[in-house]
Amino acid sequence: MTTNTKRANLAPLLVDVAVPVGGYYLLKDAAGMSTLAALGWSSVVPALRTGWCAVKERKVNALAVLILFVNVVGLLLSLVAGDPRLMLAKDSGVSSAIGIGVLVSVALGRPMMTAVMKPWLVKGDAAREAAWARLTAGSTRFRRAEKVFSLVWGLVLLGECVVRVVGAYTLPVDTMVWLGNVIMVVAMALGFFVSGALAAGPMARMLLAETKAARPATSASAPAPAMAG
């Protein structure tokens, strides 16, 4: 991975996490703003970045629009209610919305997280792509693991939502500003571990076995090379 690629991958994380957290404490402690005002202003940059990315790419990104919508609605509700805890709780709205969407996709038989997992397993290899298609069409175990992967992530995202909402209304606001991000990181780590053990790992092994099993048949059916001379 090149330096430019690393920077491109880290930039959104810095804007969405480092700027809101650092900005909150800077505005509240150094500038003397109220908790509500500090939370509101520290959310402006991530919201603008989301909107700018949508305009720059000239296409509607459902996830980006959802995040922007949650930020704007949460800010407006907090201004009306005057409750900074509501602004902290709103962050879980993204997780809950995505989690519910993923679980619905599993119920409909079209697991949403497959689009995220498949590129990592197929790795752009034509033989693996063909093996994936065969397994999807003929292996009940493979399709079940595919659903389990999305099911795990749907439950993890909903669980993160519940924990963050409870924390927002039971812990001090200053604590939840940084703890909310810790909860998110822990939830992601848990999701990767459990989904990998229960679904992605077994699917990778089935995919590899199917790819290897198809190679001898392909080689046998290939025409013999012409004899020189």
N, C-alpha and C positions, 0 to 999 in steps of 0.2 A: 504494500500500500504506500503510495507516494505521500510526500509532505502536504501537497495541495489537497489530496483526497482526505487526509486526516483532518486538516483544517476545515474542510467543507462539512465533514461529519460532526466535528466538535462545535462548530459555530451555532447551530440551532440549539444544542444543549446548553451552551453558555448563555444564550439570549433568554431561553425559556426557564432556566433554573437559577443561574448565577446572578443575572440582572434583577429578577424579582426579589430574591432573598437579600442580596447585598444592598439593593436600592431601598428596601424596606427599612433596614437597620440604619442606613445612612440618612435617610429622610427623617426617620423618627428620632434617632439619638443625636445626630449631628445638626440637622436642620430644625429640630424641635416640632415637627409636624405631629398632628394627632395620629392615633393608630389607624383610623379610617382613611384619612388622607394619604398616609404613607402607603397603605395597602393599595389604594386606588392608583396613585401615580406610579408605583412600582410595577403595575400590570400594564401600563400603557405601551411600553416598548415591545413586549411579546405580542400584544394584540396588533400593533402596527406591522410587525414582522409577518404575522400570519396573513393579514390583508394584502401586504405587498407581494408576498409569494404567490397568492392567488391571482393577482393582477399581472404579475410578471410572466407567469406560466401560461396565461390566457386560457385557463381551463378551470372548471369548478372542482376543487378538491374537497370531497365531502367531509373528511376528517378536519381539515384546516378551517372550513366554514363552521363546523360544530364547535371547535375550540374557541373561535372568535365569538360565536353566538353566546356561549356559556360565559366568557369573560365580560362581554358587554351587559348581558342580562344580570349577571351577578353584581356588577358594579352599580347598575341602576337600582337594583333591589336594596343594596346596602346603603345607598344614598337616601333612599326613601325611608328605610327602617332605621338607619343610623346604627347598624349592627355590624362591626368588623368581623364577628365570628361567621356571619353569613358569607362574607367574601372568602373566608378560608374553606367553608363547607362547599362552596360552588365549584372548587377545583375537582372535587370528587364527581361532579356531574359528567365530566368527560369520560372518566373511567366507567361510570355506571351506564352511560349511553352506549359506549362501545361494547361493554360486557353483555348488555341485554341484546344488542344487535348480533353479537357472536352466538349467543345461546339460541336465538331465534333461527339463525342460519343453520345451526345443527339440527334443530327440530324439523326444518324444511328439507333436510338432507343435502344441503349445499354449504358445508362448513367454511366460514369466511376466512379463517386463519390459514387455509391451504395456500392461498396466494402468497402468504409470507413465508411459509415453510418450504414449499416446493422448490424455489430457486436454490435454496441451500442444499437440498438433497440431490437435485438433478445436476447442478453445477454446469449447466449449459451443454451437457453431453448428449448427443443424439441417441446413443444406445440406452442411456438411463431414461431419457424422455420416452422412448418406445416401451421400456420396461414399466415405467410409471403407468402408461396407458393400458398395458396388458393387466397389470395388477388392479387398477381401478375397475376394469371391466370384469375381471374374473376371480378376484380374491376378496372374500367377505372379511377376512382378518385384516387386510390392508385398509379396506374402507372403514372398518370399525376403528382402527387406530387413527385414521384421518379425522374421524369425528371426535375421538377422545382428545386429540390435540387442541381442537377448538373449544371443546367443553372445559378443559382445564383452564384455558386462558379466559374464557367467559366468567368462570367462577372466581378466578384470581382477581380480575378487574372489579367484579362486584364486591368481593371481600375487601379490597383496598378502599372502595367507596365507603363501605360501612364503618371501617376503622377510622378513616379520616373525618367522617361526619361526627362520630362519637368524640374523637379527640378535639375537634373544633369547638364543641360545646361543653367539654368537661375540663380541658387543660387551658393554661394561660395562653393568650394570643401569641406572645413572643416565643413561647415554646413551640407552638404548632407551625409557626412560619418555617422553621428549619426541620422540625420533626415530620412535617408532611412530606418533604422530599425524601427523608430517610424511609418512611413507610412505602413510598413509591418504589425506591430502589430495592427494598426487601421483597416487595410484591413481585417485581420483575425477575429477581433472582429465583424466587420460589417458582414462578411460572416456567422459567427456562429449565429448572431442575426437574420438576414434576412432569412437564410435557415431554421433556427429552427422555426421561426414564420410561414413561408409560406409552409414548406414541412415536416421537421422532426417531428415537434409537431403534426400536423394532422395525419401523418403516424403512430406515436406512439399510438395515441388514436384509430385509426382504427385497429391497430394490437392488442391492448388490448381488444377491443370489440369483435373482431373475435375470439380471444383466449377464452374469457369467453363464447361466444355463442357456441363454440364447446364442452365445458366441459359437459353440461347436456346430449348431444347426446351420448358422449363417455360413461358417467356413466350409461345411460339407456341401452346401448347395451352390457354392461359388464355382465357376468354371475353372478347370485345371489350366495352368499357364501353358502356352505353346512351347514346344521344345525348340531350342535354338538349333540352327543348322538344318 
